[in-house]
Structure formats: C-alpha cells, structure tokens
C-alpha cells in the first residue's frame, strides 16, 4: 500500500509587529534562503507531499514573487489568505476589529485545501530536520482518528535574548500525552531568570525545563469541526474584546480536557531558533551558516 504523503501548513500571515517588518521573507541562508525555505526543504525530505501557505492578501503578490517563484516546480503548493471576514456563516463581529483572529482561525480558513493528515509550523521558526522526520513518522503511523501530535521543545532552548516571546506551556502524563497547554504571551529572560506574565499581570518564575509548543502540531482533518465550533464560541465571548486572539493551543486544550482527543507530545532534541526581533537575524544567520558548514544543508537549497 502506498504511504500517505502528509501536508505541511505554514502560518505566514503574521505581519511581524515585534520584528518591525515582513520577517517571513528576510534572507538568512548563504544563498539568500529564508527560514521558511528550510522548513519546506526539511518537510519534502521527510516525505511531505504538499505545502499550504497561509498569508494575507496585502502581501500576496510579494510572497509569490520572492517565495513561491524560487521553489522547484515539482513542489506542490497552495496559498490561502487569512482575512477578518473569513468566518463561518451565521456569526458576526464588530467592524471595529482590525487585529487578525490568530493561529486557530488561520488553520480553520485553510481547511478547504487540506484533505490529508497535516503538520502546522510557523513561517519564522527554524524547527530542524529531526522535527519534520518525527512528525512525518507520526502522521503516517497507525493510530486512532482522534489522536493528534505536538512536537515539544524545552523552554530554555526557545527564548530570545532581545525581548519577550509567546509559548504554549505543556503538561503531560506518564505516557507523554498532553494533559494541558496554556498559551503564555509574555515570556522573557530577566537577570538570569525566566519569567512569564500571568492572568493577573504578575510575573512568575519558570525553571526553563518546561515542555513548550512552538506551534508544530500534527493533525488529521477530523480536527476542523472542533476549530469551527470553538471559533464560534470565541467570537461570541469576545465581541467587545478587539485584541483577543483565537490560538491553536486553545482548541487543543479544550479537546483534551473534554476527552474528545488525545495529543501525544513528540519530544525533539533539534535546535530551535527564530525571528522575533530584528536582533535575532544575525544569530539565525550564524546558526544556518554553521549547519551548512557541517553538511546538514547545501549552500544552495534550490539547485
């Protein structure tokens, strides 16, 4: 029987407010590659069959020109635009809303072009080849329909020296299944300590050994009904909150706490880095250069 080729979904609709520019297209590699290119390269090598990019209409033409046109023609791609008005019928929102709905909404709008098991990644995070191999093996393995996966990293290996970051902090049981995931939107290093801001705007300490999500999830198409259901609830609960965002971990947390799904945490030792602040760029370039020198990647990805 022919092995299924899963789909990779790349979240590239964020405008990089903390970074200050369209960071998804910043050139990091020795031949002008972007972090997003390394994710696609690793995914294709790991056996993924199609790449779905979720972007915004405002930079669609530029994205096609600088990202898609550079890819080898044999890589199947699809673009989906995440806009505020891309919502299920029968629900409404305040026209004062200008902020995007978040990663959960981004995934929901891509459902029409995804018909196979799939992984989700951020466009501005470097996950490493090992992560894509792990998630591809999980997606093509035999498991219950309602079992999903999450690639987990250690908190201390995912921070920026230059400011706060958002991370989904995970709790697991003895079999490494997720028991809870909480999105913390302000985590920083301060005087040698790792701190996060809680619901009461108070700073709390972390050890650095916590397992965190970098939005690298493994799903099958059965998850889309849940995303639509909980998005409707989210809009009804946040009609007057114009800054609230609908995150993927919110849905995952609801699914596991209600017993609708199980989520296996797939531990990964690969080196993570990303672009959150402008200062992160030089570090990312040095790390890519080192990986190329070690023979992990060719000096030109698309040759």
C-alpha positions, 0 to 999 in steps of 0.5 A: 500500500502506498504511504500517505504523503502528509501536508505541511501548513505554514502560518505566514500571515503574521505581519511581524509587529515585534520584528518591525517588518515582513520577517517571513521573507528576510534572507538568512541562508548563504544563498539568500534562503529564508527560514521558511525555505528550510522548513519546506526543504526539511518537510519534502525530505521527510516525505511531505507531499504538499505545502499550504501557505497561509498569508494575507492578501496585502502581501500576496503578490510579494510572497509569490514573487520572492517565495513561491517563484524560487521553489522547484516546480515539482513542489506542490503548493497552495496559498490561502489568505487569512482575512477578518471576514473569513468566518463561518456563516451565521456569526458576526463581529464588530467592524471595529476589529482590525487585529487578525483572529490568530493561529486557530482561525488561520488553520480553520480558513485553510481547511478547504485545501487540506484533505490529508493528515497535516503538520502546522509550523510557523513561517519564522521558526527554524524547527530542524530536520529531526522535527519534520522526520518525527512528525512525518513518522507520526502522521503516517503511523497507525493510530486512532482518528482522534489522536493528534501530535505536538512536537515539544521543545524545552523552554530554555532552548526557545527564548530570545535574548532581545525581548519577550516571546509567546509559548504554549506551556505543556503538561503531560502524563506518564505516557507523554500525552498532553494533559494541558497547554496554556498559551503564555504571551509574555515570556522573557529572560530577566537577570538570569531568570525566566519569567512569564506574565500571568492572568493577573499581570504578575510575573512568575518564575519558570525553571526553563525545563518546561515542555513548550509548543512552538506551534508544530502540531500534527493533525488529521482533518477530523480536527476542523469541526472542533476549530469551527465550533470553538471559533464560534464560541470565541467570537461570541465571548469576545465581541467587545474584546478587539485584541483577543486572539483565537490560538491553536493551543486553545482548541487543543486544550479544550479537546483534551480536557473534554476527552474528545482527543488525545495529543501525544507530545513528540519530544525533539532534541533539534535546535530551535531558533527564530525571528522575533526581533530584528536582533535575532537575524544575525544569530539565525544567520550564524546558526544556518551558516554553521549547519551548512558548514557541517553538511546538514544543508547545501549552500544552495537549497534550490539547485 
